Every structure is written in structure tokens, then in C-alpha cells.
Amino acid sequence: SAISEAAWAALALNPKKRSEQTMAEVHASLLSHRFFGRVDQATGVQVLRSSTLAKIPKGETLYVQGEGARAFYIIMHGIMGQYRHKEVTDIHNVLVQNPNAIALHPNGLVEIEEGVMGSFVRGLSVGDCFGEKKLNSMVSQSEALEPHGKWEDTVVALTDVFLLVLPAEDFITLRHGLMNAFTDIQDMIPIVSKPPNKRTRNDIDSLLEFSKSCPFFNQLPYTISKQVLSKMTLSNHVSEDPLFIEGAVADSVFVILRGSVTAHVKKGFKQPRTATLDESLEENERVRLSRLEDSYGPILNFLYAGQIVGHVGASSGKARNASVVCHEATTALWLTLKDYESSGLKDMHSTMINEQLGFLRSFPVICDWNRVKLLSLAYCMATRTKERGCTISKAGDPAEFIYFIKEGECRVIAPP
């Protein structure tokens, strides 16, 4: 492996003992690694600080088809094989009934008996990551039997393998920053650069395959996703370029492919966000954000790759209730209001927004807020799924978030 001994030693530490500075140094040494070379430093460092290094001996299964999906994986050393049955099978029983299905070869790869594990899908090697499609698709589906869905394949170590294992909860927190790692935007740019009426069936199929790794598209029914992808066009923007301005006609929506944007609201908000931003921000970045707030109003939220913007105004048929400005060079997909309506996406968003506003109005402390203020609050919120028995916060932790319980119950336990 090309990974240095110092990096291996640092990754072998308990995640709680990994310092940000050490992980920044490890990340800098991993830029030739396919995964870490495609994510920004901040995201890469957080992945390194949150992941556990695991060894999977040659011939062992990492997970089997039908098991609950609970993590995202990054291969640091070795080769794995991905297998899939057409129908979900109890792979554990299959292996018990076929003890010789996986044969070990001292000087070679593992040999898998044909048909037992299902059909071979692909090989996975150093630099590959996997698990994001299932986690992305299940994060917003609270009705799933497992917290994050079930694996649709079986993964076996064909050599001794070392993996970084990122828990599902951490993946969900970081997934927008991870978009560049598991989507090759360059491959789709030629397609979305074509006029919509020039795109072939193969073009649309390629876009649909890409969309599986995009959090926004994973929430859409197949028919709507296909309609939207067949109509969207490419939109490139430089840093500080506004996508739209508060009060303007809401005539389009954007899906961010690469980069990030800030949402600003002038009306009804007085305190600049820069007054409460992380003190570790470099001074020039703080000055830049302050300048944007002078122009567009306080920063309400940061939005990243894989998220949609502009749908609140477009779905209501009213003027924009916020300004959205590029925080960095940003690539987005752009959809006109006409296509937004005809695809069925507008009706879907209208229903979702009304449900969200109804949910927020159920809380006495904000039940008398008007629609604009509630929508502004909704802009700041994100869905998080917590497994039964997990700790949401502990006494003594910094108070970073306010939680609105949408489903389930929590218990508050006072410290002794």
C-alpha cells in the first residue's frame, strides 16, 4: 500500500484520540487515494476523525445481502468482491449449507463458488468507496424496517482488506461534502450541456445512474426523477454570483452538483450570521461573508452539493423569500418553472412544504409565526434519523442544535 506507516499508526488510534491537526496531515498524505483526493480537506479530515479502521481477513464477508445498512466504507488496502442474488436470499444459511463455497488460496485471491453468493457485480480495490447509495436512499424514509435500509448485495474480502468504516449517522452529517467522492460530475457535463431535446435514451439512463448518489434525486419517485433529469440544464457560477435575489420572481429551481451556496434573508432578520460564526474562520473569509451579508442580509444557512434551492418560492408561486449566493465556484442543474410544474415536482414540493409548516406550527413556541418566518426556519433545518438507544446529547456537551422531534420518543435523564 502507498499509505505511510505514520498514517496507518494515526488511523489505528481510537477515533476519539485523533486530533484534527494529525488527521489534516494524514489527509494531505492521501491525496493520491481516489476517495480522499476528491473531497475537500475539511470533509476529508472529518471522515478520518469519525471513521474506524477495520481489518477484514481474506475470505470473510463484510456484510451480506438483506442485512441492515449501517455504515459507509472506504477501502484503504486490498480487494473485495461484490455479489448479488436477483432475489434477497438468506446468505447466512446459504454459507452454512455450503461450507466450501469460499475457498482460500494462500498465494492468490479468494475463489467464490459460482452461484452461491449470487452473480459477481464488480471488484472493489484501494480508493473505492461504497454504501452511499443505500444510505442516501434511506435517510429520509422513516418507515424503513432498518434505520438505513438493507444491503442489496454481499461483499467478500478477496484478499486481506483494511477499511475505514464511517457510521451511518456521521455519513448523513457529512454526505453533502462527500458528493464529489462518489459522483463523477465530469462524466455528466457533456450530457446536461446538450439541449434537452437532443438527449438520447442512453443519456437519460446515464443521468439516472448518476442521480442515485445525489441526495435530492434519491427522494424522488422514478418517473419524476426521469422527467426532471431530461429537462434540467447546466448552470455554472463563480464565487459570490447570486443564483437569485430575495423579492424576485421565482421562475426556476437549482440542484447543486458541486460547490456551495449561502441563503440570505433581509426582511425580519437583524443579527448578522458572521457575529456567531466559528471563530476559527480565517479573517479574510469572515470579511467576505460579512460583505455578502451587507449586500443580501444575514446568512440563514449554508447549502451544499446534492441539495435543491429555489423550490420554496417556485412551489408557492410567490416571490423569492431569500437570496441565494454562491459561496464558491458552483456547478448546478437548472430547471425552469414550466418544467418544474409539468414534471410533477412542484406538486410534490408543495405537499412536502405544507406538511413541514404544519409540523412546525404544532409547536406552541412558534405556532403564531407567519409563513415567511416559518419558511425561513425550515431553510435552517435538516432531518436526522437516530437509532433507538443512541444518545443524542450528553450533559456538558456544547449546545449546538435545537431538535424538533418528528417521530418517536426521547427520554431526558438528569445527571446524578
WOMO-V109649 format. One record per backbone hydrogen bond with DSSP energy under -1.0 kcal/mol. NH is the residue of the N-H (numbers start at 0). CO is the residue of the C=O. E is the energy in kcal/mol with one decimal. If there is no record, write none. Layout:
nh->(NH,NH)
co->(CO,CO)
e->(E,E)
This chain:
nh->(7,8,9,10,11,16,17,22,23,24,25,26,27,28,29,32,36,37,43,44,45,46,47,48,49,50,51,53,55,58,59,61,65,66,68,71,72,73,74,75,76,79,80,81,82,83,90,93,94,95,96,97,100,102,107,110,112,115,118,120,123,126,127,129,134,135,136,137,138,140,143,148,150,153,154,155,156,157,158,160,161,162,163,164,165,167,170,171,172,173,174,177,180,184,186,187,188,191,192,193,197,198,203,204,205,206,207,208,209,210,212,213,215,217,218,219,224,225,226,227,228,229,230,231,232,233,234,236,239,240,242,243,246,247,250,252,253,254,255,256,257,260,261,262,263,264,268,274,275,280,285,286,287,288,289,290,291,292,293,294,295,296,299,300,302,305,306,308,313,314,315,316,317,319,322,323,324,325,326,327,329,330,331,332,333,334,336,339,340,341,342,343,345,347,348,349,350,351,352,353,354,355,356,357,358,359,360,361,362,365,368,373,374,375,376,377,378,379,380,389,396,399)
co->(3,4,5,6,7,13,14,18,19,20,21,22,23,24,26,29,32,34,39,40,41,42,43,44,45,46,164,162,160,156,56,154,150,63,148,165,129,163,127,161,161,123,155,121,153,118,88,89,90,91,92,93,97,110,104,102,100,112,83,81,79,74,124,72,130,131,132,133,134,137,140,145,66,82,62,80,59,78,78,55,76,53,73,51,71,69,166,167,168,169,170,173,177,182,183,184,184,187,188,190,194,195,199,200,201,202,203,204,205,206,209,210,305,213,215,216,220,221,222,223,224,225,227,227,333,191,331,329,325,237,323,323,319,244,248,334,308,332,306,330,330,302,324,300,322,297,265,271,272,277,281,282,283,284,285,286,287,288,289,290,291,292,262,262,260,255,303,253,309,310,311,312,312,247,263,243,261,240,259,259,236,257,234,254,232,252,250,335,336,337,338,340,339,343,344,345,346,347,348,349,350,351,352,353,354,355,356,358,359,362,365,369,370,371,372,373,374,376,377,386,393,397)
e->(-2.2,-2.5,-2.1,-2.5,-1.6,-2.7,-1.3,-2.3,-2.0,-1.8,-2.2,-2.9,-2.1,-1.2,-1.4,-1.8,-2.6,-1.7,-2.8,-2.9,-1.8,-2.4,-2.3,-2.1,-1.4,-1.7,-1.9,-3.0,-3.1,-3.1,-2.2,-3.0,-2.5,-2.2,-3.1,-2.6,-2.7,-1.9,-2.7,-2.7,-1.5,-3.0,-2.9,-2.5,-3.0,-2.3,-1.8,-1.8,-2.6,-1.9,-2.5,-1.2,-2.2,-2.6,-1.7,-2.4,-2.9,-1.3,-2.4,-3.5,-3.0,-2.4,-2.5,-2.1,-1.9,-2.9,-2.0,-1.5,-1.4,-1.8,-1.8,-1.2,-3.0,-3.2,-2.1,-2.5,-2.8,-2.1,-1.4,-2.2,-2.2,-3.0,-2.7,-2.7,-3.1,-2.2,-2.4,-2.6,-1.6,-2.0,-1.5,-1.1,-1.9,-1.2,-1.3,-1.0,-1.5,-2.4,-1.5,-1.3,-2.6,-1.2,-2.1,-2.4,-2.3,-2.2,-2.5,-2.0,-2.2,-2.4,-1.9,-1.7,-1.0,-2.0,-1.4,-1.6,-2.7,-2.6,-1.9,-2.8,-2.6,-1.6,-1.2,-2.1,-2.3,-1.2,-2.4,-2.5,-2.9,-1.9,-2.9,-1.2,-2.3,-2.2,-1.4,-2.2,-2.8,-2.4,-2.7,-2.8,-2.1,-2.6,-3.1,-2.8,-3.3,-1.7,-1.2,-1.2,-2.3,-1.8,-2.2,-2.5,-2.0,-2.5,-2.2,-2.1,-2.0,-2.1,-1.9,-1.4,-3.0,-2.0,-4.1,-1.2,-2.8,-3.5,-1.6,-2.8,-1.8,-2.4,-1.1,-1.4,-1.1,-3.0,-2.9,-2.0,-2.7,-2.3,-2.2,-1.1,-2.3,-2.5,-2.7,-2.7,-3.2,-2.5,-2.0,-2.5,-2.2,-2.5,-1.9,-1.1,-1.8,-1.7,-2.7,-2.8,-2.0,-2.1,-3.1,-2.3,-2.2,-2.3,-2.8,-2.3,-2.2,-2.4,-2.4,-1.1,-1.6,-1.8,-1.9,-2.2,-2.7,-2.0,-2.0,-2.6,-1.8,-1.1,-1.2,-1.9,-2.4,-1.3)
